[in-house]
Amino acid sequence: MGKRSKNKKAVNKDAWLNTYADMITLILVFFILLFSMSTIDAEKYKKLVEIFNPSEVFETTGSATESDGATSPNEDITVEEIVDLEDLYQYLSQYTKENGLDNAVSIEKHEQAVSIKFMSSIFFEPDSARIKAGGQQILGDIGLAFKAVEPTVKSIRIDGHTAQADSPVDDRDLSSNRANEVLRVFQNGYISDPSKLLSVGFGQYRPIAPNDTEANRAQNRRVEIIISETDDFFSNISTGSNTESVAP
């Protein structure tokens, strides 16, 4: 009896190409993912980090792993760490809170300037241009902060304001003298270039509240300091964009 012949299946010698093609496809997808991660939008990454871990928030530039070195808004800042107006604003905001001055001081950050508004009672007795001891201490602390940013700013303007009220003292002279006294503190101990300093006495003529109550008059009696990266002393920065404020 003859042997039955067995059917032999043909061997596909090109089957390995399927596996190779799958591997190449996976490698391509892998590198596409790596590329997309390396070019992640910095702002979206910052928001993602802020959601899951607010304490790790930092200013990002370029890629997700780079930082511009700025102090985080959640961190305390010392005078030694101040390098620009952003740092100055953060330091002054922190200083007013730590020293219980929130109700007497307001701070605003503008595009190229920082302005600080003090109630006159912090520095002066009624109808006087002589700075009180406590006021000297505050101006000294602020002077150190101004000294840190002096290389990057062009002007520091001190405005004196009074209120419309019965007084034996000429309000225009009083506001000018008060602004000058504040200027001298900065000039004599903190600012090396006096040409950057200017004092102006506006008297009662730029009120921020009606002069109908003592509380409102207290708001009008104020000293305002504007420290700016420009030398346009009389620009109306209050109408500028990108303004942040710490209200009293």
C-alpha positions in Angstrom: 0.0 0.0 0.0 1.5 3.3 -1.1 2.2 6.1 1.4 -0.1 9.1 1.4 1.5 12.4 0.5 1.2 15.1 3.1 0.1 18.6 2.1 2.8 21.0 3.1 1.8 24.7 3.9 3.8 27.3 2.1 6.1 29.4 4.4 5.6 33.1 4.1 9.1 34.5 4.2 7.8 38.1 4.4 5.7 37.7 7.5 8.4 39.5 9.6 7.6 42.7 7.8 4.3 43.0 9.6 6.0 42.9 13.0 8.6 45.3 11.8 6.0 47.8 10.5 4.1 47.7 13.8 7.3 48.4 15.7 8.2 51.3 13.5 4.7 52.7 13.9 4.9 52.5 17.7 8.3 54.2 17.7 6.9 57.0 15.5 4.0 57.5 17.9 6.4 57.5 20.9 8.5 60.3 19.4 5.4 62.4 18.4 4.3 62.2 22.1 7.8 63.3 23.3 7.7 66.2 20.9 4.3 67.3 22.0 5.3 67.2 25.7 8.5 69.2 25.0 6.5 72.0 23.4 3.7 72.1 26.0 2.0 75.6 26.3 3.6 77.3 29.3 0.5 79.0 30.5 -1.6 75.8 30.3 1.1 74.0 32.3 1.2 76.7 34.9 -2.6 76.5 35.3 -2.4 72.7 35.6 0.3 72.9 38.3 -1.7 75.6 40.1 -4.7 73.3 40.3 -2.9 70.3 41.7 -0.2 72.0 43.8 -0.6 75.8 44.3 2.6 76.1 46.3 4.7 75.1 43.3 3.4 77.8 41.0 6.1 79.8 39.3 6.4 82.1 36.3 7.3 80.1 33.2 9.0 81.2 30.0 9.5 78.9 27.0 9.3 75.3 28.1 7.5 73.9 31.1 10.7 73.3 33.0 12.1 76.8 32.8 11.5 79.6 35.4 12.4 83.3 35.2 13.5 83.4 38.8 10.8 85.7 40.0 9.6 85.4 43.6 6.4 83.4 43.8 3.4 85.5 45.0 2.9 83.0 47.8 6.4 83.5 49.2 7.6 86.2 51.6 10.2 88.5 50.1 13.0 90.4 51.9 14.5 93.8 51.0 17.7 91.9 49.8 15.6 90.0 47.3 14.0 93.1 45.6 15.2 93.6 42.1 12.3 95.2 40.2 9.0 97.0 40.7 7.1 93.7 40.8 9.2 92.7 43.8 8.8 96.2 45.3 5.0 95.9 45.0 5.0 92.5 46.7 7.3 93.7 49.5 5.2 96.8 50.2 2.0 94.8 50.2 3.6 92.3 52.6 5.0 95.1 54.8 1.7 96.9 55.2 0.0 93.7 56.3 2.7 92.7 58.7 2.7 96.1 60.4 -1.1 96.5 60.6 -1.2 99.4 58.1 -3.9 98.1 55.9 -6.4 100.7 56.9 -4.0 103.6 56.4 -2.0 102.6 53.3 -3.0 101.6 49.8 -0.7 100.3 47.1 -1.2 100.1 43.4 0.9 98.4 40.7 0.8 99.9 37.2 2.5 98.9 34.0 5.7 100.9 34.7 5.1 102.2 38.2 4.1 101.5 41.8 2.2 104.1 43.8 1.8 104.2 47.6 -0.9 106.3 49.3 -0.4 107.1 53.0 -2.9 108.8 55.3 -1.0 111.9 56.6 -1.7 110.9 60.2 0.9 108.2 59.9 3.6 110.8 59.4 2.4 114.1 60.8 0.5 115.7 63.6 -2.4 118.1 62.5 -1.1 121.3 60.9 2.5 120.1 61.2 5.1 119.1 58.6 7.4 117.5 61.2 7.6 113.8 60.7 6.7 111.7 63.8 9.1 109.1 65.1 6.9 106.2 63.9 6.7 107.8 60.5 10.5 108.1 60.3 10.7 104.3 60.9 8.2 103.5 58.2 9.9 105.8 55.7 13.2 104.2 56.6 11.9 100.7 55.8 10.4 102.0 52.6 13.6 103.9 51.7 15.6 100.6 51.9 13.1 99.1 49.4 13.4 102.1 47.1 17.2 101.9 47.3 17.1 98.3 46.0 15.2 99.3 42.8 16.9 102.7 42.3 19.1 101.4 39.4 16.0 100.4 37.4 13.7 103.4 38.1 13.9 107.0 36.7 11.6 108.9 39.0 10.2 109.0 42.5 7.5 111.6 43.0 6.1 112.6 46.4 2.8 114.4 46.4 1.4 116.2 49.5 -2.4 116.7 49.9 -4.5 118.4 52.5 -8.3 118.7 53.1 -10.6 121.6 52.8 -11.1 122.6 56.4 -10.6 125.6 58.8 -6.9 125.8 59.7 -4.5 128.6 60.6 -1.9 127.0 58.3 -1.9 127.7 54.6 -2.9 124.3 53.1 -0.7 124.7 49.9 2.4 125.4 52.0 1.5 122.6 54.4 1.2 120.0 51.6 4.4 121.2 50.0 6.4 121.2 53.2 5.2 117.7 54.1 6.1 116.4 50.6 9.6 118.0 51.0 10.1 116.4 54.4 9.4 113.0 53.0 11.7 113.7 50.0 14.6 114.7 52.3 14.3 111.4 54.2 14.9 109.5 51.0 17.5 111.8 49.7 19.6 112.0 52.8 19.7 108.2 53.5 18.6 106.1 50.6 18.5 107.5 47.1 21.9 108.3 45.7 20.7 110.3 42.7 18.7 113.3 43.9 17.6 114.1 40.3 15.2 111.2 40.5 13.3 112.8 43.3 10.5 115.4 43.0 8.0 116.7 45.6 4.7 118.5 44.8 2.2 120.2 47.1 -1.3 120.0 45.8 -3.0 121.5 48.9 -6.7 120.7 49.0 -7.2 120.8 45.2 -7.1 117.1 44.4 -9.5 115.4 46.9 -10.3 111.8 46.6 -13.4 112.1 48.8 -15.9 114.9 49.6 -14.9 117.2 52.4 -18.2 116.8 54.1 -17.2 114.5 57.1 -14.1 114.2 59.2 -13.6 110.6 57.9 -13.6 111.8 54.3 -11.3 114.7 55.1 -8.9 112.2 56.7 -8.7 110.4 53.3 -7.9 113.6 51.6 -5.0 114.4 54.0 -2.5 112.1 52.4 1.0 111.6 51.0 1.3 109.7 47.8 4.6 108.3 46.4 4.9 107.2 42.8 8.1 105.3 41.9 8.3 104.8 38.1 10.5 103.4 35.4 9.8 106.5 33.3 10.7 110.1 33.9 7.2 111.4 33.0 6.4 112.8 36.5 2.9 114.0 35.8 1.6 111.2 33.6 -1.8 110.0 34.8 -0.9 106.5 35.8 -4.2 105.9 37.5 -5.8 105.4 34.1 -3.1 103.0 32.9 -3.6 99.3 32.2 -2.5 96.3 34.2 -3.2 97.8 37.5 -3.3 95.8 40.7 -4.0 97.3 44.1 -4.0 96.7 47.8 -6.9 98.8 49.1 -7.0 100.2 52.6 
